């Protein structure tokens, strides 16, 4: 598992509109551009922010990724997802 590849993908999805558009249209095709394995890609497409943080990804990147890409882009939804993921570990 590569924390660096995960962080690069999340950074791009947080700051680049073209990447967000491509992610919304075809997430697997976009994520194939990065050195991610299937599990890492699933963490991103599943918006598993707790799993991403467990993998060593910066909480700032997971939050920015969530706010720019998640179906429900609120702080409350992010924290609920983070807590739910922490409870399952």
N, CA, C and O atoms as CSV, one atom per row, in Angstrom:
chain,resi,resn,atom,element,x,y,z
A,1,UNK,N,N,0.859,-1.178,0.000
A,1,UNK,CA,C,0.000,0.000,0.000
A,1,UNK,C,C,0.900,1.234,0.000
A,1,UNK,O,O,1.869,1.308,0.756
A,2,UNK,N,N,0.574,2.181,-0.840
A,2,UNK,CA,C,1.382,3.380,-0.984
A,2,UNK,C,C,0.629,4.612,-0.500
A,2,UNK,O,O,-0.297,5.089,-1.157
A,3,UNK,N,N,1.035,5.116,0.648
A,3,UNK,CA,C,0.421,6.331,1.180
A,3,UNK,C,C,0.651,7.492,0.226
A,3,UNK,O,O,-0.222,8.341,0.046
A,4,UNK,N,N,1.820,7.524,-0.379
A,4,UNK,CA,C,2.138,8.614,-1.293
A,4,UNK,C,C,1.181,8.646,-2.490
A,4,UNK,O,O,0.713,9.717,-2.876
A,5,UNK,N,N,0.891,7.497,-3.073
A,5,UNK,CA,C,-0.028,7.440,-4.216
A,5,UNK,C,C,-1.436,7.835,-3.801
A,5,UNK,O,O,-2.124,8.551,-4.529
A,6,UNK,N,N,-1.864,7.373,-2.636
A,6,UNK,CA,C,-3.187,7.761,-2.120
A,6,UNK,C,C,-3.263,9.267,-1.922
A,6,UNK,O,O,-4.239,9.908,-2.312
A,7,UNK,N,N,-2.223,9.824,-1.312
A,7,UNK,CA,C,-2.237,11.267,-1.041
A,7,UNK,C,C,-2.197,12.081,-2.328
A,7,UNK,O,O,-2.841,13.126,-2.419
A,8,UNK,N,N,-1.456,11.619,-3.311
A,8,UNK,CA,C,-1.419,12.333,-4.590
A,8,UNK,C,C,-2.799,12.330,-5.248
A,8,UNK,O,O,-3.256,13.359,-5.747
A,9,UNK,N,N,-3.456,11.179,-5.247
A,9,UNK,CA,C,-4.800,11.100,-5.838
A,9,UNK,C,C,-5.775,12.008,-5.090
A,9,UNK,O,O,-6.545,12.736,-5.716
A,10,UNK,N,N,-5.748,11.972,-3.760
A,10,UNK,CA,C,-6.670,12.809,-2.985
A,10,UNK,C,C,-6.360,14.292,-3.146
A,10,UNK,O,O,-7.272,15.118,-3.188
A,11,UNK,N,N,-5.079,14.631,-3.235
A,11,UNK,CA,C,-4.712,16.026,-3.456
A,11,UNK,C,C,-5.300,16.508,-4.783
A,11,UNK,O,O,-5.941,17.558,-4.846
A,12,UNK,N,N,-5.073,15.728,-5.840
A,12,UNK,CA,C,-5.605,16.112,-7.153
A,12,UNK,C,C,-7.125,16.230,-7.123
A,12,UNK,O,O,-7.689,17.149,-7.717
A,13,UNK,N,N,-7.788,15.307,-6.436
A,13,UNK,CA,C,-9.248,15.356,-6.365
A,13,UNK,C,C,-9.749,16.501,-5.494
A,13,UNK,O,O,-10.909,16.900,-5.592
A,14,UNK,N,N,-8.893,17.015,-4.662
A,14,UNK,CA,C,-9.278,18.149,-3.829
A,14,UNK,C,C,-9.065,19.497,-4.492
A,14,UNK,O,O,-9.787,20.452,-4.207
A,15,UNK,N,N,-8.065,19.582,-5.386
A,15,UNK,CA,C,-7.717,20.901,-5.923
A,15,UNK,C,C,-7.906,21.058,-7.429
A,15,UNK,O,O,-7.899,22.181,-7.932
A,16,UNK,N,N,-8.074,19.966,-8.151
A,16,UNK,CA,C,-8.173,20.061,-9.615
A,16,UNK,C,C,-9.584,19.749,-10.097
A,16,UNK,O,O,-10.070,18.627,-9.956
A,17,UNK,N,N,-10.217,20.740,-10.657
A,17,UNK,CA,C,-11.587,20.579,-11.154
A,17,UNK,C,C,-11.664,19.517,-12.250
A,17,UNK,O,O,-12.616,18.737,-12.285
A,18,UNK,N,N,-10.681,19.477,-13.138
A,18,UNK,CA,C,-10.711,18.481,-14.205
A,18,UNK,C,C,-10.663,17.058,-13.645
A,18,UNK,O,O,-11.295,16.153,-14.190
A,19,UNK,N,N,-9.922,16.864,-12.570
A,19,UNK,CA,C,-9.850,15.535,-11.949
A,19,UNK,C,C,-11.165,15.187,-11.253
A,19,UNK,O,O,-11.616,14.043,-11.313
A,20,UNK,N,N,-11.773,16.159,-10.600
A,20,UNK,CA,C,-13.071,15.910,-9.960
A,20,UNK,C,C,-14.125,15.540,-11.001
A,20,UNK,O,O,-14.936,14.642,-10.779
A,21,UNK,N,N,-14.108,16.231,-12.127
A,21,UNK,CA,C,-15.056,15.928,-13.197
A,21,UNK,C,C,-14.820,14.521,-13.735
A,21,UNK,O,O,-15.770,13.761,-13.921
A,22,UNK,N,N,-13.573,14.173,-13.983
A,22,UNK,CA,C,-13.242,12.835,-14.477
A,22,UNK,C,C,-13.609,11.760,-13.455
A,22,UNK,O,O,-14.068,10.682,-13.832
A,23,UNK,N,N,-13.410,12.045,-12.166
A,23,UNK,CA,C,-13.758,11.104,-11.093
A,23,UNK,C,C,-15.267,10.868,-11.071
A,23,UNK,O,O,-15.720,9.733,-10.926
A,24,UNK,N,N,-16.031,11.929,-11.214
A,24,UNK,CA,C,-17.497,11.813,-11.210
A,24,UNK,C,C,-17.995,11.030,-12.429
A,24,UNK,O,O,-18.991,10.313,-12.345
A,25,UNK,N,N,-17.307,11.168,-13.545
A,25,UNK,CA,C,-17.734,10.494,-14.772
A,25,UNK,C,C,-17.308,9.028,-14.810
A,25,UNK,O,O,-18.087,8.168,-15.222
A,26,UNK,N,N,-16.079,8.736,-14.384
A,26,UNK,CA,C,-15.554,7.367,-14.446
A,26,UNK,C,C,-14.412,7.221,-13.445
A,26,UNK,O,O,-13.239,7.314,-13.805
A,27,UNK,N,N,-14.772,6.992,-12.189
A,27,UNK,CA,C,-13.778,6.912,-11.113
A,27,UNK,C,C,-12.710,5.845,-11.371
A,27,UNK,O,O,-11.525,6.139,-11.217
A,28,UNK,N,N,-13.082,4.612,-11.758
A,28,UNK,CA,C,-12.028,3.611,-11.984
A,28,UNK,C,C,-11.008,4.023,-13.055
A,28,UNK,O,O,-9.812,3.775,-12.900
A,29,UNK,N,N,-11.476,4.646,-14.129
A,29,UNK,CA,C,-10.564,5.086,-15.191
A,29,UNK,C,C,-9.629,6.168,-14.671
A,29,UNK,O,O,-8.435,6.148,-14.966
A,30,UNK,N,N,-10.155,7.103,-13.908
A,30,UNK,CA,C,-9.302,8.158,-13.361
A,30,UNK,C,C,-8.279,7.568,-12.400
A,30,UNK,O,O,-7.095,7.896,-12.484
A,31,UNK,N,N,-8.710,6.716,-11.499
A,31,UNK,CA,C,-7.804,6.177,-10.489
A,31,UNK,C,C,-6.752,5.252,-11.085
A,31,UNK,O,O,-5.723,5.006,-10.456
A,32,UNK,N,N,-6.993,4.735,-12.291
A,32,UNK,CA,C,-5.995,3.900,-12.967
A,32,UNK,C,C,-4.750,4.702,-13.327
A,32,UNK,O,O,-3.696,4.126,-13.599
A,33,UNK,N,N,-4.864,6.019,-13.332
A,33,UNK,CA,C,-3.709,6.885,-13.625
A,33,UNK,C,C,-2.696,6.894,-12.480
A,33,UNK,O,O,-1.556,7.319,-12.667
A,34,UNK,N,N,-3.095,6.438,-11.322
A,34,UNK,CA,C,-2.251,6.480,-10.127
A,34,UNK,C,C,-1.761,5.069,-9.804
A,34,UNK,O,O,-2.363,4.089,-10.243
A,35,UNK,N,N,-0.703,4.963,-9.062
A,35,UNK,CA,C,-0.138,3.663,-8.671
A,35,UNK,C,C,-0.894,3.111,-7.465
A,35,UNK,O,O,-0.336,2.961,-6.378
A,36,UNK,N,N,-2.187,2.808,-7.681
A,36,UNK,CA,C,-3.045,2.314,-6.601
A,36,UNK,C,C,-3.386,0.857,-6.848
A,36,UNK,O,O,-3.599,0.440,-7.986
A,37,UNK,N,N,-3.435,0.081,-5.764
A,37,UNK,CA,C,-3.952,-1.274,-5.921
A,37,UNK,C,C,-5.475,-1.234,-5.791
A,37,UNK,O,O,-6.051,-0.176,-5.538
A,38,UNK,N,N,-6.117,-2.374,-5.962
A,38,UNK,CA,C,-7.587,-2.423,-5.953
A,38,UNK,C,C,-8.158,-1.975,-4.609
A,38,UNK,O,O,-9.187,-1.301,-4.567
A,39,UNK,N,N,-7.499,-2.343,-3.521
A,39,UNK,CA,C,-7.979,-1.946,-2.189
A,39,UNK,C,C,-7.904,-0.435,-2.011
A,39,UNK,O,O,-8.834,0.182,-1.492
A,40,UNK,N,N,-6.809,0.150,-2.437
A,40,UNK,CA,C,-6.640,1.603,-2.312
A,40,UNK,C,C,-7.687,2.346,-3.142
A,40,UNK,O,O,-8.285,3.316,-2.676
A,41,UNK,N,N,-7.901,1.889,-4.361
A,41,UNK,CA,C,-8.919,2.519,-5.206
A,41,UNK,C,C,-10.298,2.398,-4.566
A,41,UNK,O,O,-11.103,3.327,-4.635
A,42,UNK,N,N,-10.570,1.250,-3.944
A,42,UNK,CA,C,-11.864,1.049,-3.274
A,42,UNK,C,C,-12.025,1.986,-2.078
A,42,UNK,O,O,-13.135,2.440,-1.800
A,43,UNK,N,N,-10.942,2.280,-1.371
A,43,UNK,CA,C,-11.015,3.238,-0.269
A,43,UNK,C,C,-11.477,4.601,-0.781
A,43,UNK,O,O,-12.282,5.281,-0.145
A,44,UNK,N,N,-10.954,4.981,-1.933
A,44,UNK,CA,C,-11.305,6.283,-2.502
A,44,UNK,C,C,-12.729,6.275,-3.056
A,44,UNK,O,O,-13.518,7.163,-2.732
A,45,UNK,N,N,-13.065,5.300,-3.877
A,45,UNK,CA,C,-14.402,5.291,-4.479
A,45,UNK,C,C,-15.492,5.059,-3.442
A,45,UNK,O,O,-16.639,5.460,-3.641
A,46,UNK,N,N,-15.138,4.414,-2.340
A,46,UNK,CA,C,-16.104,4.185,-1.259
A,46,UNK,C,C,-16.137,5.307,-0.243
A,46,UNK,O,O,-16.869,5.233,0.744
A,47,UNK,N,N,-15.352,6.342,-0.475
A,47,UNK,CA,C,-15.267,7.479,0.445
A,47,UNK,C,C,-15.008,6.997,1.876
A,47,UNK,O,O,-15.588,7.504,2.836
A,48,UNK,N,N,-14.123,6.005,1.989
A,48,UNK,CA,C,-13.778,5.421,3.288
A,48,UNK,C,C,-12.695,6.275,3.943
A,48,UNK,O,O,-11.518,5.913,3.942
A,49,UNK,N,N,-13.105,7.399,4.496
A,49,UNK,CA,C,-12.140,8.331,5.071
A,49,UNK,C,C,-11.426,7.741,6.286
A,49,UNK,O,O,-10.254,8.042,6.515
A,50,UNK,N,N,-12.100,6.918,7.056
A,50,UNK,CA,C,-11.441,6.266,8.196
A,50,UNK,C,C,-10.381,5.294,7.685
A,50,UNK,O,O,-9.270,5.254,8.214
A,51,UNK,N,N,-10.714,4.513,6.665
A,51,UNK,CA,C,-9.750,3.586,6.082
A,51,UNK,C,C,-8.563,4.300,5.468
A,51,UNK,O,O,-7.426,3.841,5.581
A,52,UNK,N,N,-8.828,5.430,4.813
A,52,UNK,CA,C,-7.746,6.217,4.237
A,52,UNK,C,C,-6.811,6.732,5.333
A,52,UNK,O,O,-5.589,6.688,5.184
A,53,UNK,N,N,-7.384,7.214,6.422
A,53,UNK,CA,C,-6.544,7.696,7.518
A,53,UNK,C,C,-5.766,6.557,8.165
A,53,UNK,O,O,-4.613,6.745,8.553
A,54,UNK,N,N,-6.376,5.378,8.288
A,54,UNK,CA,C,-5.664,4.207,8.823
A,54,UNK,C,C,-4.499,3.828,7.921
A,54,UNK,O,O,-3.497,3.285,8.388
A,55,UNK,N,N,-4.629,4.113,6.631
A,55,UNK,CA,C,-3.565,3.823,5.674
A,55,UNK,C,C,-2.461,4.879,5.717
A,55,UNK,O,O,-1.474,4.772,4.990
A,56,UNK,N,N,-2.622,5.888,6.556
A,56,UNK,CA,C,-1.593,6.908,6.727
A,56,UNK,C,C,-1.830,8.199,5.984
A,56,UNK,O,O,-0.971,9.080,5.985
A,57,UNK,N,N,-2.979,8.328,5.351
A,57,UNK,CA,C,-3.288,9.552,4.606
A,57,UNK,C,C,-3.593,10.692,5.580
A,57,UNK,O,O,-4.235,10.486,6.609
A,58,UNK,N,N,-3.135,11.867,5.250
A,58,UNK,CA,C,-3.360,13.049,6.066
A,58,UNK,C,C,-4.858,13.331,6.246
A,58,UNK,O,O,-5.615,13.313,5.275
A,59,UNK,N,N,-5.281,13.590,7.483
A,59,UNK,CA,C,-6.684,13.961,7.707
A,59,UNK,C,C,-7.098,15.212,6.921
A,59,UNK,O,O,-8.261,15.339,6.537
A,60,UNK,N,N,-6.175,16.120,6.683
A,60,UNK,CA,C,-6.508,17.311,5.892
A,60,UNK,C,C,-6.852,16.928,4.458
A,60,UNK,O,O,-7.762,17.506,3.864
A,61,UNK,N,N,-6.136,15.963,3.902
A,61,UNK,CA,C,-6.445,15.514,2.541
A,61,UNK,C,C,-7.765,14.759,2.487
A,61,UNK,O,O,-8.534,14.933,1.542
A,62,UNK,N,N,-8.043,13.923,3.485
A,62,UNK,CA,C,-9.306,13.193,3.459
A,62,UNK,C,C,-10.482,14.156,3.585
A,62,UNK,O,O,-11.516,13.966,2.944
A,63,UNK,N,N,-10.325,15.181,4.408
A,63,UNK,CA,C,-11.403,16.157,4.583
A,63,UNK,C,C,-11.620,16.971,3.299
A,63,UNK,O,O,-12.757,17.184,2.880
A,64,UNK,N,N,-10.537,17.415,2.691
A,64,UNK,CA,C,-10.656,18.167,1.440
A,64,UNK,C,C,-11.262,17.323,0.332
A,64,UNK,O,O,-12.099,17.800,-0.434
A,65,UNK,N,N,-10.835,16.062,0.249
A,65,UNK,CA,C,-11.403,15.131,-0.732
A,65,UNK,C,C,-12.899,14.977,-0.500
A,65,UNK,O,O,-13.685,15.013,-1.446
A,66,UNK,N,N,-13.289,14.807,0.749
A,66,UNK,CA,C,-14.713,14.641,1.093
A,66,UNK,C,C,-15.513,15.878,0.685
A,66,UNK,O,O,-16.546,15.766,0.025
A,67,UNK,N,N,-15.036,17.040,1.074
A,67,UNK,CA,C,-15.800,18.271,0.807
A,67,UNK,C,C,-15.952,18.568,-0.684
A,67,UNK,O,O,-16.908,19.227,-1.091
A,68,UNK,N,N,-15.026,18.092,-1.486
A,68,UNK,CA,C,-15.088,18.382,-2.917
A,68,UNK,C,C,-15.740,17.269,-3.734
A,68,UNK,O,O,-16.110,17.502,-4.885
A,69,UNK,N,N,-15.893,16.058,-3.171
A,69,UNK,CA,C,-16.312,14.923,-3.992
A,69,UNK,C,C,-17.433,14.058,-3.430
A,69,UNK,O,O,-18.137,13.408,-4.203
A,70,UNK,N,N,-17.620,14.026,-2.143
A,70,UNK,CA,C,-18.574,13.085,-1.537
A,70,UNK,C,C,-20.013,13.424,-1.925
A,70,UNK,O,O,-20.331,14.575,-2.226
A,71,UNK,N,N,-20.867,12.422,-1.914
A,71,UNK,CA,C,-22.279,12.682,-2.228
A,71,UNK,C,C,-22.916,13.695,-1.266
A,71,UNK,O,O,-23.697,14.548,-1.688
A,72,UNK,N,N,-22.584,13.599,0.004
A,72,UNK,CA,C,-23.098,14.543,1.001
A,72,UNK,C,C,-21.911,15.326,1.549
A,72,UNK,O,O,-21.207,14.845,2.436
A,73,UNK,N,N,-21.689,16.501,1.040
A,73,UNK,CA,C,-20.474,17.278,1.302
A,73,UNK,C,C,-20.614,18.194,2.510
A,73,UNK,O,O,-20.501,19.415,2.400
A,74,UNK,N,N,-20.858,17.591,3.646
A,74,UNK,CA,C,-20.963,18.389,4.862
A,74,UNK,C,C,-19.969,17.884,5.897
A,74,UNK,O,O,-19.537,16.732,5.858
A,75,UNK,N,N,-19.620,18.756,6.811
A,75,UNK,CA,C,-18.719,18.375,7.898
A,75,UNK,C,C,-19.354,17.299,8.765
A,75,UNK,O,O,-18.678,16.362,9.192
A,76,UNK,N,N,-20.648,17.430,9.027
A,76,UNK,CA,C,-21.346,16.453,9.867
A,76,UNK,C,C,-21.324,15.061,9.229
A,76,UNK,O,O,-21.114,14.064,9.920
A,77,UNK,N,N,-21.538,14.993,7.923
A,77,UNK,CA,C,-21.514,13.706,7.227
A,77,UNK,C,C,-20.105,13.112,7.238
A,77,UNK,O,O,-19.941,11.904,7.405
A,78,UNK,N,N,-19.103,13.950,7.063
A,78,UNK,CA,C,-17.711,13.499,7.114
A,78,UNK,C,C,-17.393,12.903,8.484
A,78,UNK,O,O,-16.839,11.808,8.581
A,79,UNK,N,N,-17.745,13.628,9.529
A,79,UNK,CA,C,-17.459,13.140,10.885
A,79,UNK,C,C,-18.227,11.863,11.197
A,79,UNK,O,O,-17.699,10.973,11.865
A,80,UNK,N,N,-19.454,11.761,10.729
A,80,UNK,CA,C,-20.240,10.542,10.942
A,80,UNK,C,C,-19.566,9.368,10.234
A,80,UNK,O,O,-19.469,8.284,10.810
A,81,UNK,N,N,-19.100,9.557,9.002
A,81,UNK,CA,C,-18.426,8.487,8.269
A,81,UNK,C,C,-17.113,8.107,8.951
A,81,UNK,O,O,-16.765,6.930,9.037
A,82,UNK,N,N,-16.394,9.109,9.432
A,82,UNK,CA,C,-15.130,8.862,10.128
A,82,UNK,C,C,-15.357,8.055,11.402
A,82,UNK,O,O,-14.630,7.102,11.681
A,83,UNK,N,N,-16.364,8.441,12.167
A,83,UNK,CA,C,-16.689,7.721,13.415
A,83,UNK,C,C,-17.165,6.295,13.141
A,83,UNK,O,O,-16.798,5.364,13.859
A,84,UNK,N,N,-17.970,6.131,12.120
A,84,UNK,CA,C,-18.483,4.796,11.773
A,84,UNK,C,C,-17.326,3.880,11.376
A,84,UNK,O,O,-17.300,2.709,11.757
A,85,UNK,N,N,-16.378,4.405,10.620
A,85,UNK,CA,C,-15.231,3.610,10.225
A,85,UNK,C,C,-14.330,3.279,11.395
A,85,UNK,O,O,-13.761,2.189,11.447
A,86,UNK,N,N,-14.188,4.206,12.341
A,86,UNK,CA,C,-13.357,3.962,13.516
A,86,UNK,C,C,-13.989,2.917,14.419
A,86,UNK,O,O,-13.284,2.169,15.097
A,87,UNK,N,N,-15.310,2.862,14.431
A,87,UNK,CA,C,-16.015,1.905,15.294
A,87,UNK,C,C,-15.896,0.486,14.769
A,87,UNK,O,O,-16.042,-0.461,15.541
A,88,UNK,N,N,-15.635,0.307,13.474
A,88,UNK,CA,C,-15.558,-1.033,12.909
A,88,UNK,C,C,-14.159,-1.623,13.000
A,88,UNK,O,O,-13.962,-2.784,12.642
A,89,UNK,N,N,-13.195,-0.861,13.465
A,89,UNK,CA,C,-11.834,-1.412,13.549
A,89,UNK,C,C,-11.531,-1.970,14.909
A,89,UNK,O,O,-10.430,-2.469,15.141
